Amino acid sequence: MDKSQGRISRPDAGPTAEIVTASGHRGLQIEELLIFEQGVPGRSGVDLPEPPKVKDRLNGMRRQGGIGLPGLSEPQVMRHFTRLSQKNYAIDSGLYPLGSCTMKHNPRLNEKMARLPGLADIHPLQPVKTVQGALALMHQLAHWLKTLTGMPAVALTPGAGAHGEFCGMIAIRAALDARGQQARRRVLVPESAHGTNPATAASLGFEVDSIPADARGRVDVAAFKAKLGPDVAALMLTNPNTCGLFEPDIVEIAQALHDAGGYFYCDGANFNAIAGRVRPADLGIDAMHINLHKTFSTPHGGGGPGSGPVVFSEALAPYVPLPYVVHGKDGFRLVETRESGAEPFGRLKTFHGQMGMFVRALTYMLSHGSDGIRQASEDAVLNANYLLARLKDVMTPAFEGPCMHECLFDDRFLKDSGVSTLDFAKALIDEGFHPMTMYFPLVVHGALLVEPTESETKAALDEFVASLRSLAARAKAGEAAAFHAAPRLTPRRRLDETRAARQPVLRWKPSGTSRQAAE
Amino acid sequence: MAETRYSKEHEWIRLDGEVATVGISDYAQSQLGDIVFVEVPEKGRKLTKGGEAAVVESVKAASEVYAPVSGEVTEGNAALTANPALVNSAAQGDGWFFRMKVANKAELAELMDEAAYQAYIKGLG
């Protein structure tokens, strides 16, 4: 069996390296070949009748050759994808403390609702009177998003967080155009903002101007005020910011910005820390996206598409993009064209947004209730602070004081140990944990950003803490060589990330002349 | 030999006659880790001091490289496209990013010399 293709690292060292099996498998850890490598020409999992004679109406445009599908039986296909899924690590398998990503549990009730035929088996082009339930659901979701944020308008269509930023910033540009203030080209973005914020501003042709952070990891308010001027279009602020810290001066910042004629875009990716506790409208925000896939528990990160609705203040409400749901005497309908009183800037998606995510998010809201949403936010913050408190004597917190929903460490605790943040994260895999976010945010040296979410029990957090404390002690004790060799217990050892980036192999190619296809 | 001067953003610049060579410092490459991608400016592009000039991407992060002084690009280092690792092995030699015609030589004096830069990175811990 040739298992060489595309595999750089082999389980050829480490504590179990001396055990060699004839099959190459390790226990029930199967060495899975690519599906194309498993295929045999002529094998088939289906038995189709001979196609009837048809008249060619494609004007002779026939396929020139085989399409290269592998020949496989149904059990082969089932086993292949089942084994791949078993190799996958997901929130359903264990703690997933990836900071900034909010990998919280996806409740099964959400999934049950999303699979209801009346919601799952409908089509966007169906007559509106046959999808009244779906439209009512969107209307209700919009209502609760507006209620939770205190904002008068919402666009449901954006397909992800960055798409939401794009939506919010186009609305701001439309409002500036309407005021005849096209000269406002500068967008202020703090260093502690999400990386997508400056990218969004730049992609819309704005000039990005960075605001430094102060020693507390917050926006330097004096530096911010010094940058205000008649050419400032907007501020894009993330709150809580990417250091997991609340920006306490946000009201003062909003006031100064509005006085200078700019709009306030808030990146709401971390809304899960404050939902039910803080209404963004009360902070002076003009537009904010909400990641349904984070705050409202819809699957993401390979498990499902994102969804990033944007809420708008009174000033930006007229520019909400098409389509949106309204309720009238004939029931619910989708507004697809410009109606009086509105100045929609256009459309962002072909249809109305990620319906499956709307169903899950509303299910989460209604099953939790306002008290439950508030408690989820509080528990997320409590869990992060518990980790911070249990680890701050052996790891080095990047900033003093309590955090919000995620805790941030720098690599000072690894200084002179010969162990890097990357080595530390790899060793954590051997301990049975998915690593935290590394080297982000960039403003912190060798950053380790940990977001436990509210999903974890104290017992699970204690187990995680015990592993981190042990690793920190081992790093201090001079076990650098062991860290450099990590991970040792995984199906593959440390992957060559540099070579993967410099010489990416993006597709499998059949070796030699043997075509694997069932043609 | 011409003097190398440094910006706070860790670019180095060395003037030879009218044309200066620009790259990122050895300290910068060590902080970034293995460089996997470099985008250099095209010939003829006008650069403003402190403005974005190039992009460097490592396994850890993508960063912008800023023009240490104003001027016009005369050449980008084509070798970096095929071999970005040159930045790791010779940041202040063959791993240079671009060459530029300097608009105002006085701007060079505003940058740090070798001793000042070494003291500056020592302070960064």
Contacts between the chains, C-beta under 8 A, distances in Angstrom:
chain1	res1	chain2	res2	distance
A	438	B	60	7.9
A	439	B	60	4.4
A	439	B	61	6.1
A	440	B	61	7.7
A	442	B	61	5.9
A	445	B	125	7.6
A	497	B	34	7.6
A	497	B	59	4.9
A	498	B	34	3.9
A	498	B	36	6.2
A	498	B	59	5.7
A	501	B	34	7.9
A	501	B	36	3.6
A	501	B	37	7.2
A	501	B	57	8.0
A	501	B	59	6.3
A	502	B	36	5.2
A	502	B	84	6.8
A	502	B	85	7.2
